[in-house]
Amino acid sequence: MRTLLIAAGALLLIASVYAARRVDAQQQQFYDCQLDAIKMFPGDWPPPVSPDSQSAAYIGICMGAAGYQITVSSSCGRLDGARAFDPMCYIPIGQIDRFLYRIDTAIEEWIHEPLVR
C-alpha cells in the first residue's frame, strides 16, 4: 500500500512538472504570436486593442496553428473579447495535453486558495 502511494505521488509530481512546462511553452507561444501580430498590424498597437481587430484574429489563428484553442475557464476568468490577448485563455487542443493542463491549473488554484474562508 505504501509503495502504491509513493508511486502515485511520483506520477503526480512528474505530470505536474510536465504540465508546468506546457504552461510555460503556451505562454511563450502566445508572446511569439503577439509579437508577430505587432509586426504585421502596427496600427493596432499599443493596447487597448479591439477584440475585433486583425491582431486579435491573427493571435487566435497563430495559437490554433500551434495547438491551442481559446477558452473561458477558471484560469482565464474573462468573459469579454479581450481574452484573445490573455495567454491564460488558451488551452491545449490535444486530449493528453489538456488533461495535464487541467491537473496543473487545479494544483495552482489549490496552492493559491486562501487557508481561511
C-alpha positions in Angstrom: 0.0 0.0 0.0 2.8 2.4 0.9 4.6 1.6 -2.3 1.5 2.4 -4.3 1.1 5.7 -2.6 4.7 6.6 -3.3 4.3 5.6 -6.9 1.1 7.6 -7.3 2.8 10.7 -5.7 5.7 10.4 -8.0 3.4 10.0 -11.0 1.5 13.2 -10.0 4.8 15.1 -9.5 6.0 14.1 -13.0 2.7 15.0 -14.5 2.6 18.4 -12.8 6.2 19.2 -13.9 5.3 18.3 -17.4 2.2 20.4 -17.3 4.1 23.3 -15.9 6.5 23.1 -18.8 3.5 23.1 -21.1 2.1 26.2 -19.5 5.5 27.9 -20.0 5.5 26.8 -23.6 1.9 28.0 -24.0 2.8 31.5 -22.7 5.9 31.7 -24.9 3.9 30.7 -27.9 1.3 33.4 -27.1 4.1 36.1 -26.8 5.6 34.9 -30.1 2.1 35.2 -31.8 1.6 38.6 -30.2 5.0 39.8 -31.4 4.1 38.6 -34.9 0.8 40.5 -34.7 2.5 43.7 -33.6 4.9 43.4 -36.6 2.1 42.6 -39.1 -0.5 45.1 -37.8 1.4 48.0 -36.2 -1.6 50.3 -36.4 -3.5 48.1 -33.9 -0.9 48.8 -31.2 -0.4 50.0 -28.4 -3.2 48.4 -26.4 -6.0 48.6 -25.7 -6.6 46.7 -28.9 -10.1 45.9 -30.0 -11.2 42.2 -29.7 -12.4 42.6 -33.3 -9.1 43.8 -34.6 -6.9 42.0 -37.1 -4.4 41.5 -34.3 -6.9 39.5 -32.2 -7.8 37.4 -35.2 -4.2 36.7 -36.0 -3.3 35.8 -32.5 -6.2 33.3 -32.4 -5.2 31.7 -35.7 -1.5 31.6 -34.7 -2.3 29.9 -31.4 -4.6 27.5 -33.2 -1.8 26.5 -35.6 0.4 25.9 -32.6 -2.1 23.5 -31.0 -4.1 25.8 -28.6 -7.7 27.0 -28.6 -9.3 29.9 -26.8 -11.5 29.1 -23.8 -13.3 30.6 -20.9 -12.0 28.7 -17.9 -11.3 29.4 -14.2 -7.6 30.1 -15.1 -8.8 32.7 -17.7 -11.6 34.4 -15.8 -12.5 36.6 -18.7 -15.9 36.7 -20.4 -15.2 39.6 -22.7 -13.5 39.7 -26.1 -10.2 40.8 -24.5 -9.5 37.1 -23.7 -7.8 36.9 -27.1 -5.0 39.0 -25.5 -4.6 36.9 -22.3 -2.2 33.9 -22.6 -4.1 32.0 -19.9 -7.2 32.0 -22.0 -5.7 29.4 -24.4 -5.7 25.7 -23.6 -4.1 22.8 -25.5 -6.1 21.1 -28.1 -4.7 17.6 -27.6 -6.5 15.4 -25.0 -3.4 14.3 -23.1 -2.0 17.9 -23.0 -5.4 19.2 -22.0 -5.7 16.6 -19.2 -2.2 17.6 -17.9 -3.0 21.3 -18.2 -6.1 20.8 -16.1 -4.1 19.0 -13.4 -1.6 21.8 -13.4 -4.3 24.6 -13.1 -6.1 22.6 -10.4 -2.8 22.4 -8.4 -2.2 26.1 -8.9 -5.7 27.0 -7.7 -5.3 24.7 -4.7 -1.9 26.3 -3.8 -3.2 29.8 -4.1 -6.5 29.1 -2.3 -6.9 31.1 0.9 -6.5 29.0 4.1 -9.2 30.8 5.9 -12.7 31.3 4.4 
